[in-house]
Amino acid sequence: MRFRKRIIESSPASPRAPARGLSAVLFDLGDTLIDYGYIDPQAVFNDGARRTYEYLLNQGHRPPPFDRYRRRQYRALRWRFAWSRLRRRDFNSLHVLRSLCLAMDLPADEKSVIELAWQWYAPLEHTSRIEPDLIPTLAAFRSAGLKLGIVSNTFIAGATLDRHLEHVGLLDFFPVRVYSSETGRRKPDRRIFDRALSRMNVDARRAIFVGDRLDTDIAGARRVGMRTALKARSAATRGPAPDYTVRSIAELAPIVLSSEPAAQTN
C-alpha cells in the first residue's frame, strides 16, 4: 500500500490535467475494463472442470471418469502455462482444448471447442463486474470521435473474451481487440501495441493506453510513444511512472475529452 501511495503522489500529471490531441484510447482488459477481483485459481479450475464435465454428459458424450478428466486438463494447462512464461509468448486455450478433446475421443470441431472453452471460463464471468459508470464513459469517448481498442495479455481465446464483453454490453465499443492468445506476443512487447495502433490507423503519439500494471501496460505503451494512465489497484507492480493515475475509468473523462493544453510533464 505504501508503494502504491508513492506512485499516485508522484505521477507527472494529476487526473484533472487534460491530454490534448488524442485520437484513440486503448485499454487493458482484466482489472481495467472488467474487474475480476480476487481469484482462487484452483477453485476456479475445479468449478470449470465440473461445468465442462456436466456439459459434455448433457450433450450425450462419454468423457473419462471425472478425476482423470480433471487431472489431465490440469496437467496440460500447467505445462502450457509454464512453457509460455519461459518463452515469453502466450498460448491459446482453444488449441489445448482441441488437443485434449482429440485425445479423449470428444468432439473437437471448432463450434464444440469454442463452447467448451466458454464453459471453462463461465465461473470467471459470474464473479466479475464492471464499473457502474463504465458504459456511459465509453459512450462519451465514442461520441467525441475517439477510437477505442483493447490490448490484453491472456491465454484465453478471443472468442471467449468477446462473448463476455458482449454479455456486459462492451463489445460494440471495441472494434479493435488484440489478445496475446491470438498474436503470441505479450505486453510489454511493443509489437502487440503496434498491431493495435496499425489496425486503428492511429499514430502512437495521439493515443493513450489505460492499464493496471506498471511493468506490462505502462512500460509497453511508453515504448511505442503512447501516453499512459494507470488504473490504481491495491497490489503494486514496479515499473515506470504513468502520465496519469486514476481510480476508475470515469476519471479519464476530463483527461481525454478536454480541449485545453496538456500540463507539462518532466
Short mmCIF file of the C-alpha atoms (twelve columns), coordinates in Angstrom:
data_MODEL
# 
_entry.id   MODEL 
# 
loop_
_atom_site.group_PDB 
_atom_site.id 
_atom_site.type_symbol 
_atom_site.label_atom_id 
_atom_site.label_alt_id 
_atom_site.label_comp_id 
_atom_site.label_asym_id 
_atom_site.label_seq_id 
_atom_site.Cartn_x 
_atom_site.Cartn_y 
_atom_site.Cartn_z 
_atom_site.pdbx_PDB_model_num 
ATOM 1   C CA . MET A 1   0.000   0.000   0.000   1 
ATOM 2   C CA . ARG A 2   2.823   2.424   0.738   1 
ATOM 3   C CA . PHE A 3   4.383   1.760   -2.656  1 
ATOM 4   C CA . ARG A 4   1.052   2.405   -4.374  1 
ATOM 5   C CA . LYS A 5   0.648   5.669   -2.473  1 
ATOM 6   C CA . ARG A 6   4.044   6.890   -3.663  1 
ATOM 7   C CA . ILE A 7   3.082   6.126   -7.256  1 
ATOM 8   C CA . ILE A 8   -0.122  8.126   -7.021  1 
ATOM 9   C CA . GLU A 9   1.544   11.116  -5.415  1 
ATOM 10  C CA . SER A 10  4.490   11.173  -7.827  1 
ATOM 11  C CA . SER A 11  2.530   10.832  -11.095 1 
ATOM 12  C CA . PRO A 12  3.744   13.541  -13.529 1 
ATOM 13  C CA . ALA A 13  0.224   14.874  -14.093 1 
ATOM 14  C CA . SER A 14  -2.874  14.856  -11.937 1 
ATOM 15  C CA . PRO A 15  -6.086  13.108  -13.093 1 
ATOM 16  C CA . ARG A 16  -7.532  16.563  -13.889 1 
ATOM 17  C CA . ALA A 17  -4.778  17.584  -16.318 1 
ATOM 18  C CA . PRO A 18  -6.103  17.130  -19.884 1 
ATOM 19  C CA . ALA A 19  -4.284  15.283  -22.644 1 
ATOM 20  C CA . ARG A 20  -4.608  17.324  -25.828 1 
ATOM 21  C CA . GLY A 21  -4.816  15.960  -29.346 1 
ATOM 22  C CA . LEU A 22  -5.895  12.390  -28.655 1 
ATOM 23  C CA . SER A 23  -7.438  10.255  -31.384 1 
ATOM 24  C CA . ALA A 24  -7.694  6.941   -29.538 1 
ATOM 25  C CA . VAL A 25  -7.943  5.345   -26.114 1 
ATOM 26  C CA . LEU A 26  -6.713  1.774   -25.717 1 
ATOM 27  C CA . PHE A 27  -7.376  -0.362  -22.662 1 
ATOM 28  C CA . ASP A 28  -6.100  -3.415  -20.901 1 
ATOM 29  C CA . LEU A 29  -8.942  -5.861  -20.229 1 
ATOM 30  C CA . GLY A 30  -8.576  -7.723  -16.912 1 
ATOM 31  C CA . ASP A 31  -8.853  -5.497  -13.828 1 
ATOM 32  C CA . THR A 32  -9.085  -2.446  -16.061 1 
ATOM 33  C CA . LEU A 33  -12.289 -2.759  -18.096 1 
ATOM 34  C CA . ILE A 34  -13.510 -5.890  -16.315 1 
ATOM 35  C CA . ASP A 35  -12.710 -6.265  -12.616 1 
ATOM 36  C CA . TYR A 36  -12.164 -9.888  -11.671 1 
ATOM 37  C CA . GLY A 37  -11.216 -9.187  -8.073  1 
ATOM 38  C CA . TYR A 38  -9.557  -11.898 -6.008  1 
ATOM 39  C CA . ILE A 39  -9.327  -15.212 -7.861  1 
ATOM 40  C CA . ASP A 40  -8.534  -18.579 -6.327  1 
ATOM 41  C CA . PRO A 41  -7.067  -20.342 -9.401  1 
ATOM 42  C CA . GLN A 42  -7.581  -23.854 -8.037  1 
ATOM 43  C CA . ALA A 43  -11.202 -23.208 -7.080  1 
ATOM 44  C CA . VAL A 44  -11.932 -21.594 -10.456 1 
ATOM 45  C CA . PHE A 45  -10.303 -24.505 -12.276 1 
ATOM 46  C CA . ASN A 46  -12.280 -27.098 -10.295 1 
ATOM 47  C CA . ASP A 47  -15.527 -25.218 -10.932 1 
ATOM 48  C CA . GLY A 48  -14.758 -25.037 -14.642 1 
ATOM 49  C CA . ALA A 49  -13.871 -28.718 -14.753 1 
ATOM 50  C CA . ARG A 50  -17.176 -29.670 -13.154 1 
ATOM 51  C CA . ARG A 51  -19.145 -27.388 -15.503 1 
ATOM 52  C CA . THR A 52  -17.483 -28.723 -18.635 1 
ATOM 53  C CA . TYR A 53  -17.835 -32.325 -17.500 1 
ATOM 54  C CA . GLU A 54  -21.567 -31.922 -16.856 1 
ATOM 55  C CA . TYR A 55  -21.940 -30.098 -20.178 1 
ATOM 56  C CA . LEU A 56  -20.331 -32.997 -22.037 1 
ATOM 57  C CA . LEU A 57  -22.560 -35.522 -20.263 1 
ATOM 58  C CA . ASN A 58  -25.677 -33.472 -21.060 1 
ATOM 59  C CA . GLN A 59  -24.643 -33.429 -24.719 1 
ATOM 60  C CA . GLY A 60  -24.559 -37.224 -24.738 1 
ATOM 61  C CA . HIS A 61  -20.768 -37.627 -24.728 1 
ATOM 62  C CA . ARG A 62  -18.784 -40.035 -22.586 1 
ATOM 63  C CA . PRO A 63  -15.683 -38.383 -21.146 1 
ATOM 64  C CA . PRO A 64  -13.283 -40.343 -18.891 1 
ATOM 65  C CA . PRO A 65  -14.083 -40.566 -15.165 1 
ATOM 66  C CA . PHE A 66  -14.153 -37.079 -13.675 1 
ATOM 67  C CA . ASP A 67  -10.964 -37.277 -11.604 1 
ATOM 68  C CA . ARG A 68  -8.979  -38.487 -14.609 1 
ATOM 69  C CA . TYR A 69  -10.604 -35.842 -16.829 1 
ATOM 70  C CA . ARG A 70  -9.784  -33.049 -14.367 1 
ATOM 71  C CA . ARG A 71  -6.194  -34.158 -13.785 1 
ATOM 72  C CA . ARG A 72  -5.470  -34.461 -17.488 1 
ATOM 73  C CA . GLN A 73  -6.795  -30.988 -18.171 1 
ATOM 74  C CA . TYR A 74  -4.886  -29.553 -15.219 1 
ATOM 75  C CA . ARG A 75  -1.554  -31.069 -16.239 1 
ATOM 76  C CA . ALA A 76  -1.950  -29.878 -19.829 1 
ATOM 77  C CA . LEU A 77  -2.804  -26.337 -18.770 1 
ATOM 78  C CA . ARG A 78  0.044   -26.102 -16.250 1 
ATOM 79  C CA . TRP A 79  2.585   -27.368 -18.772 1 
ATOM 80  C CA . ARG A 80  1.495   -24.914 -21.438 1 
ATOM 81  C CA . PHE A 81  1.396   -22.055 -18.941 1 
ATOM 82  C CA . ALA A 82  4.924   -22.770 -17.703 1 
ATOM 83  C CA . TRP A 83  6.241   -23.137 -21.239 1 
ATOM 84  C CA . SER A 84  4.632   -19.863 -22.347 1 
ATOM 85  C CA . ARG A 85  6.237   -17.975 -19.467 1 
ATOM 86  C CA . LEU A 86  9.610   -19.485 -20.295 1 
ATOM 87  C CA . ARG A 87  9.290   -18.401 -23.931 1 
ATOM 88  C CA . ARG A 88  7.533   -15.137 -23.018 1 
ATOM 89  C CA . ARG A 89  4.824   -15.872 -25.537 1 
ATOM 90  C CA . ASP A 90  1.202   -16.738 -24.841 1 
ATOM 91  C CA . PHE A 91  -0.697  -19.841 -25.907 1 
ATOM 92  C CA . ASN A 92  -4.318  -20.174 -26.952 1 
ATOM 93  C CA . SER A 93  -6.636  -22.176 -24.707 1 
ATOM 94  C CA . LEU A 94  -8.585  -23.386 -27.757 1 
ATOM 95  C CA . HIS A 95  -5.550  -25.220 -29.069 1 
ATOM 96  C CA . VAL A 96  -5.078  -27.009 -25.730 1 
ATOM 97  C CA . LEU A 97  -8.741  -27.967 -25.540 1 
ATOM 98  C CA . ARG A 98  -8.805  -29.231 -29.099 1 
ATOM 99  C CA . SER A 99  -5.809  -31.493 -28.467 1 
ATOM 100 C CA . LEU A 100 -7.345  -32.842 -25.270 1 
ATOM 101 C CA . CYS A 101 -10.702 -33.485 -26.930 1 
ATOM 102 C CA . LEU A 102 -9.000  -35.461 -29.682 1 
ATOM 103 C CA . ALA A 103 -7.044  -37.464 -27.105 1 
ATOM 104 C CA . MET A 104 -10.211 -38.254 -25.089 1 
ATOM 105 C CA . ASP A 105 -12.363 -39.035 -28.148 1 
ATOM 106 C CA . LEU A 106 -14.574 -35.993 -27.591 1 
ATOM 107 C CA . PRO A 107 -15.910 -33.553 -30.226 1 
ATOM 108 C CA . ALA A 108 -13.055 -31.380 -31.485 1 
ATOM 109 C CA . ASP A 109 -14.784 -29.315 -34.179 1 
ATOM 110 C CA . GLU A 110 -14.472 -25.544 -33.836 1 
ATOM 111 C CA . LYS A 111 -18.026 -24.927 -32.616 1 
ATOM 112 C CA . SER A 112 -17.812 -27.600 -29.919 1 
ATOM 113 C CA . VAL A 113 -14.394 -26.480 -28.679 1 
ATOM 114 C CA . ILE A 114 -15.464 -22.827 -28.520 1 
ATOM 115 C CA . GLU A 115 -18.490 -23.766 -26.420 1 
ATOM 116 C CA . LEU A 116 -16.352 -25.955 -24.163 1 
ATOM 117 C CA . ALA A 117 -13.919 -23.057 -23.701 1 
ATOM 118 C CA . TRP A 118 -16.826 -20.868 -22.659 1 
ATOM 119 C CA . GLN A 119 -17.983 -23.412 -20.082 1 
ATOM 120 C CA . TRP A 120 -14.473 -23.359 -18.599 1 
ATOM 121 C CA . TYR A 121 -14.480 -19.563 -18.436 1 
ATOM 122 C CA . ALA A 122 -18.040 -19.003 -17.171 1 
ATOM 123 C CA . PRO A 123 -17.127 -19.089 -13.434 1 
ATOM 124 C CA . LEU A 124 -14.938 -16.020 -14.005 1 
ATOM 125 C CA . GLU A 125 -17.793 -14.127 -15.631 1 
ATOM 126 C CA . HIS A 126 -20.036 -14.877 -12.661 1 
ATOM 127 C CA . THR A 127 -17.634 -13.315 -10.157 1 
ATOM 128 C CA . SER A 128 -16.519 -10.313 -12.245 1 
ATOM 129 C CA . ARG A 129 -18.029 -6.856  -12.561 1 
ATOM 130 C CA . ILE A 130 -17.706 -3.607  -14.485 1 
ATOM 131 C CA . GLU A 131 -17.748 -0.108  -13.031 1 
ATOM 132 C CA . PRO A 132 -21.223 1.456   -12.793 1 
ATOM 133 C CA . ASP A 133 -20.205 4.432   -14.976 1 
ATOM 134 C CA . LEU A 134 -18.120 2.490   -17.492 1 
ATOM 135 C CA . ILE A 135 -20.635 2.273   -20.341 1 
ATOM 136 C CA . PRO A 136 -21.662 5.970   -20.195 1 
ATOM 137 C CA . THR A 137 -17.979 6.941   -20.093 1 
ATOM 138 C CA . LEU A 138 -17.124 4.836   -23.136 1 
ATOM 139 C CA . ALA A 139 -20.182 6.214   -24.937 1 
ATOM 140 C CA . ALA A 140 -18.933 9.745   -24.270 1 
ATOM 141 C CA . PHE A 141 -15.495 8.857   -25.673 1 
ATOM 142 C CA . ARG A 142 -17.045 7.388   -28.805 1 
ATOM 143 C CA . SER A 143 -19.393 10.362  -29.259 1 
ATOM 144 C CA . ALA A 144 -16.363 12.641  -29.107 1 
ATOM 145 C CA . GLY A 145 -14.868 10.784  -32.086 1 
ATOM 146 C CA . LEU A 146 -12.248 8.812   -30.164 1 
ATOM 147 C CA . LYS A 147 -11.364 5.356   -31.409 1 
ATOM 148 C CA . LEU A 148 -11.408 2.642   -28.735 1 
ATOM 149 C CA . GLY A 149 -9.405  -0.576  -28.570 1 
ATOM 150 C CA . ILE A 150 -8.237  -3.379  -26.276 1 
ATOM 151 C CA . VAL A 151 -4.764  -4.882  -25.871 1 
ATOM 152 C CA . SER A 152 -4.736  -7.765  -23.403 1 
ATOM 153 C CA . ASN A 153 -2.305  -10.383 -22.104 1 
ATOM 154 C CA . THR A 154 -4.262  -13.627 -21.875 1 
ATOM 155 C CA . PHE A 155 -4.173  -17.296 -22.801 1 
ATOM 156 C CA . ILE A 156 -7.981  -17.254 -23.013 1 
ATOM 157 C CA . ALA A 157 -9.318  -17.429 -26.557 1 
ATOM 158 C CA . GLY A 158 -10.577 -14.265 -28.178 1 
ATOM 159 C CA . ALA A 159 -13.971 -15.832 -28.888 1 
ATOM 160 C CA . THR A 160 -14.437 -16.452 -25.171 1 
ATOM 161 C CA . LEU A 161 -13.465 -12.944 -24.113 1 
ATOM 162 C CA . ASP A 162 -15.602 -11.413 -26.860 1 
ATOM 163 C CA . ARG A 163 -18.585 -13.340 -25.517 1 
ATOM 164 C CA . HIS A 164 -18.016 -11.937 -22.039 1 
ATOM 165 C CA . LEU A 165 -17.676 -8.416  -23.447 1 
ATOM 166 C CA . GLU A 166 -20.926 -8.869  -25.334 1 
ATOM 167 C CA . HIS A 167 -22.757 -10.088 -22.231 1 
ATOM 168 C CA . VAL A 168 -21.789 -6.956  -20.260 1 
ATOM 169 C CA . GLY A 169 -22.533 -4.563  -23.131 1 
ATOM 170 C CA . LEU A 170 -18.941 -3.630  -24.014 1 
ATOM 171 C CA . LEU A 171 -18.194 -5.465  -27.249 1 
ATOM 172 C CA . ASP A 172 -19.580 -2.857  -29.658 1 
ATOM 173 C CA . PHE A 173 -17.336 -0.176  -28.174 1 
ATOM 174 C CA . PHE A 174 -14.182 -2.020  -29.223 1 
ATOM 175 C CA . PRO A 175 -13.938 -2.891  -32.928 1 
ATOM 176 C CA . VAL A 176 -10.203 -3.460  -32.408 1 
ATOM 177 C CA . ARG A 177 -9.293  -6.141  -29.861 1 
ATOM 178 C CA . VAL A 178 -5.787  -7.580  -29.767 1 
ATOM 179 C CA . TYR A 179 -5.317  -10.577 -27.473 1 
ATOM 180 C CA . SER A 180 -1.930  -12.153 -26.824 1 
ATOM 181 C CA . SER A 181 -3.588  -15.574 -27.140 1 
ATOM 182 C CA . GLU A 182 -4.154  -14.723 -30.807 1 
ATOM 183 C CA . THR A 183 -0.839  -12.997 -31.530 1 
ATOM 184 C CA . GLY A 184 1.551   -14.845 -29.210 1 
ATOM 185 C CA . ARG A 185 3.174   -11.524 -28.296 1 
ATOM 186 C CA . ARG A 186 2.702   -10.249 -24.753 1 
ATOM 187 C CA . LYS A 187 2.881   -6.796  -23.263 1 
ATOM 188 C CA . PRO A 188 5.328   -5.087  -22.762 1 
ATOM 189 C CA . ASP A 189 6.459   -6.299  -26.239 1 
ATOM 190 C CA . ARG A 190 5.898   -3.266  -28.433 1 
ATOM 191 C CA . ARG A 191 4.673   -5.419  -31.319 1 
ATOM 192 C CA . ILE A 192 1.328   -6.137  -29.679 1 
ATOM 193 C CA . PHE A 193 0.736   -2.378  -29.256 1 
ATOM 194 C CA . ASP A 194 1.924   -1.695  -32.807 1 
ATOM 195 C CA . ARG A 195 -0.591  -4.193  -34.146 1 
ATOM 196 C CA . ALA A 196 -3.477  -2.478  -32.395 1 
ATOM 197 C CA . LEU A 197 -2.394  1.002   -33.463 1 
ATOM 198 C CA . SER A 198 -1.972  -0.162  -37.051 1 
ATOM 199 C CA . ARG A 199 -5.445  -1.678  -37.124 1 
ATOM 200 C CA . MET A 200 -6.860  1.548   -35.699 1 
ATOM 201 C CA . ASN A 201 -4.786  3.671   -38.129 1 
ATOM 202 C CA . VAL A 202 -3.655  5.880   -35.243 1 
ATOM 203 C CA . ASP A 203 -0.229  7.327   -34.501 1 
ATOM 204 C CA . ALA A 204 1.085   6.310   -31.080 1 
ATOM 205 C CA . ARG A 205 1.606   9.955   -30.129 1 
ATOM 206 C CA . ARG A 206 -2.144  10.536  -30.481 1 
ATOM 207 C CA . ALA A 207 -3.175  7.610   -28.296 1 
ATOM 208 C CA . ILE A 208 -3.333  6.895   -24.582 1 
ATOM 209 C CA . PHE A 209 -3.173  3.445   -23.007 1 
ATOM 210 C CA . VAL A 210 -5.007  2.606   -19.782 1 
ATOM 211 C CA . GLY A 211 -3.940  -0.390  -17.698 1 
ATOM 212 C CA . ASP A 212 -3.461  -1.632  -14.162 1 
ATOM 213 C CA . ARG A 213 0.184   -2.764  -14.315 1 
ATOM 214 C CA . LEU A 214 3.314   -0.657  -14.483 1 
ATOM 215 C CA . ASP A 215 5.581   -3.447  -15.723 1 
ATOM 216 C CA . THR A 216 3.494   -4.502  -18.727 1 
ATOM 217 C CA . ASP A 217 0.844   -1.885  -19.512 1 
ATOM 218 C CA . ILE A 218 2.666   1.345   -18.733 1 
ATOM 219 C CA . ALA A 219 6.153   0.188   -19.733 1 
ATOM 220 C CA . GLY A 220 4.976   -1.325  -23.023 1 
ATOM 221 C CA . ALA A 221 2.808   1.616   -24.062 1 
ATOM 222 C CA . ARG A 222 5.617   4.056   -23.338 1 
ATOM 223 C CA . ARG A 223 7.955   2.064   -25.595 1 
ATOM 224 C CA . VAL A 224 5.797   2.869   -28.594 1 
ATOM 225 C CA . GLY A 225 5.316   6.524   -27.645 1 
ATOM 226 C CA . MET A 226 1.803   6.395   -26.220 1 
ATOM 227 C CA . ARG A 227 0.649   8.423   -23.266 1 
ATOM 228 C CA . THR A 228 -0.299  6.282   -20.284 1 
ATOM 229 C CA . ALA A 229 -2.824  6.122   -17.469 1 
ATOM 230 C CA . LEU A 230 -2.628  3.733   -14.537 1 
ATOM 231 C CA . LYS A 231 -5.840  2.418   -13.026 1 
ATOM 232 C CA . ALA A 232 -4.631  2.120   -9.443  1 
ATOM 233 C CA . ARG A 233 -5.110  -1.189  -7.648  1 
ATOM 234 C CA . SER A 234 -4.235  -2.311  -4.124  1 
ATOM 235 C CA . ALA A 235 -1.455  -4.571  -5.451  1 
ATOM 236 C CA . ALA A 236 1.510   -2.597  -6.720  1 
ATOM 237 C CA . THR A 237 3.803   -3.531  -9.588  1 
ATOM 238 C CA . ARG A 238 7.175   -1.996  -10.322 1 
ATOM 239 C CA . GLY A 239 7.832   -0.014  -13.456 1 
ATOM 240 C CA . PRO A 240 7.900   3.473   -14.973 1 
ATOM 241 C CA . ALA A 241 5.562   6.140   -13.625 1 
ATOM 242 C CA . PRO A 242 2.419   6.756   -15.703 1 
ATOM 243 C CA . ASP A 243 1.438   10.129  -17.111 1 
ATOM 244 C CA . TYR A 244 -1.837  9.938   -15.198 1 
ATOM 245 C CA . THR A 245 -3.257  7.883   -12.350 1 
ATOM 246 C CA . VAL A 246 -6.983  7.198   -11.967 1 
ATOM 247 C CA . ARG A 247 -9.072  5.025   -9.715  1 
ATOM 248 C CA . SER A 248 -11.843 4.446   -12.244 1 
ATOM 249 C CA . ILE A 249 -12.343 4.726   -15.987 1 
ATOM 250 C CA . ALA A 250 -14.810 7.568   -15.394 1 
ATOM 251 C CA . GLU A 251 -11.913 9.660   -14.066 1 
ATOM 252 C CA . LEU A 252 -10.419 9.567   -17.570 1 
ATOM 253 C CA . ALA A 253 -13.166 11.787  -18.980 1 
ATOM 254 C CA . PRO A 254 -11.630 15.154  -18.011 1 
ATOM 255 C CA . ILE A 255 -8.254  13.877  -19.237 1 
ATOM 256 C CA . VAL A 256 -9.199  12.765  -22.723 1 
ATOM 257 C CA . LEU A 257 -12.220 14.956  -23.537 1 
ATOM 258 C CA . SER A 258 -10.871 18.394  -22.605 1 
ATOM 259 C CA . SER A 259 -9.570  20.641  -25.377 1 
ATOM 260 C CA . GLU A 260 -7.256  22.502  -23.003 1 
ATOM 261 C CA . PRO A 261 -3.478  22.162  -23.450 1 
ATOM 262 C CA . ALA A 262 -1.933  19.266  -21.589 1 
ATOM 263 C CA . ALA A 263 0.074   20.032  -18.471 1 
ATOM 264 C CA . GLN A 264 3.821   19.995  -18.943 1 
ATOM 265 C CA . THR A 265 5.479   16.881  -17.538 1 
ATOM 266 C CA . ASN A 266 9.052   16.059  -16.741 1 
# 
